[in-house]
Amino acid sequence: MIHRFFKDDVGYENWFAKNPEGLVLNVYEENATSDKMHLASCFYLRSECDEGRRTNSYEKVCSDNLEELSDEATKIGMKRNKVWAWCPYCKMKVDEKEARFLAL
């Protein structure tokens, strides 16, 4: 299920606490080149300097399902003529998980 948070830190923090294995798409303003996909475990999402204002500057679109969120990210991007990309740290983690899965 897709959850959207903009200027709703309480809602986002509640979702975040219940979905530690979830995913978060940061939907940036129009002039950014791409939106960023993060694993909920990403340290970039927990920066102390953003405490109390994590959803004030841009929307966070969240899900516990990668396929669902990547489809939503693509739809959002098409409306705004943008693409989405993995956070570099999270991309490494996803690649590591896939490599372990494929090795089984």
C-alpha positions in Angstrom: 0.0 0.0 0.0 1.3 3.5 -0.9 1.4 6.1 1.8 2.1 9.8 1.1 3.5 12.3 3.6 3.9 16.0 3.1 4.0 18.4 6.0 3.1 15.4 8.2 6.0 14.3 10.2 3.8 12.6 12.8 2.2 10.4 10.2 5.6 9.7 8.5 7.3 8.8 11.8 4.4 6.4 12.7 4.6 4.7 9.3 8.4 4.6 9.6 8.3 2.9 13.1 5.9 0.2 11.7 7.8 -0.4 8.5 11.6 -0.8 9.2 12.0 -2.9 6.1 10.0 -0.5 4.0 11.0 1.9 1.2 10.9 5.7 1.0 10.8 7.8 -2.2 11.8 11.4 -1.7 9.9 13.5 -4.3 11.9 16.6 -4.7 10.9 20.0 -6.2 10.5 20.5 -9.9 14.1 21.6 -10.5 15.7 18.5 -9.1 17.0 16.1 -11.7 15.7 13.0 -10.0 13.7 11.7 -7.1 15.5 9.4 -4.7 14.5 5.9 -3.5 15.8 4.8 -0.1 15.5 1.7 2.0 13.9 2.6 5.3 17.1 1.6 7.0 19.1 4.3 5.2 21.0 6.6 7.5 20.3 9.5 5.2 16.6 9.3 6.2 17.5 9.7 9.9 19.6 12.9 9.9 19.3 14.7 13.2 19.2 18.1 11.4 15.9 17.1 9.8 14.3 16.1 13.1 10.8 17.5 13.3 10.8 18.6 9.7 11.4 15.5 7.6 8.3 16.1 5.4 8.3 19.9 5.3 10.4 20.5 2.1 9.2 17.6 -0.1 6.8 14.7 -0.2 7.8 11.2 1.0 6.0 8.4 -0.7 6.3 5.1 1.2 5.5 1.4 0.8 6.7 -1.9 2.0 6.6 -3.3 -1.5 9.4 -2.4 -3.9 7.5 -3.2 -7.1 4.6 -1.1 -6.0 6.7 1.9 -5.0 8.9 1.7 -8.1 5.8 1.7 -10.3 4.5 4.7 -8.4 7.9 6.5 -8.7 7.8 6.0 -12.4 4.3 7.4 -12.7 5.2 10.4 -10.6 8.3 10.9 -12.8 6.3 10.7 -16.0 4.0 13.4 -14.9 6.9 15.7 -14.1 9.3 14.6 -16.9 11.8 13.2 -14.3 13.3 9.9 -13.4 13.9 8.3 -10.0 17.2 6.8 -8.9 18.4 4.8 -5.9 20.3 6.6 -3.2 23.9 5.3 -3.8 24.1 3.8 -0.3 20.8 1.9 -0.7 21.7 0.8 -4.2 24.7 -1.0 -2.8 22.6 -2.7 -0.2 20.0 -3.8 -2.8 22.7 -5.1 -5.1 24.2 -7.1 -2.1 20.8 -8.6 -1.3 20.2 -9.6 -4.9 23.7 -11.1 -5.2 23.1 -13.2 -2.0 19.7 -14.3 -3.3 21.0 -15.3 -6.7 23.8 -17.3 -5.1 21.3 -19.6 -3.2 
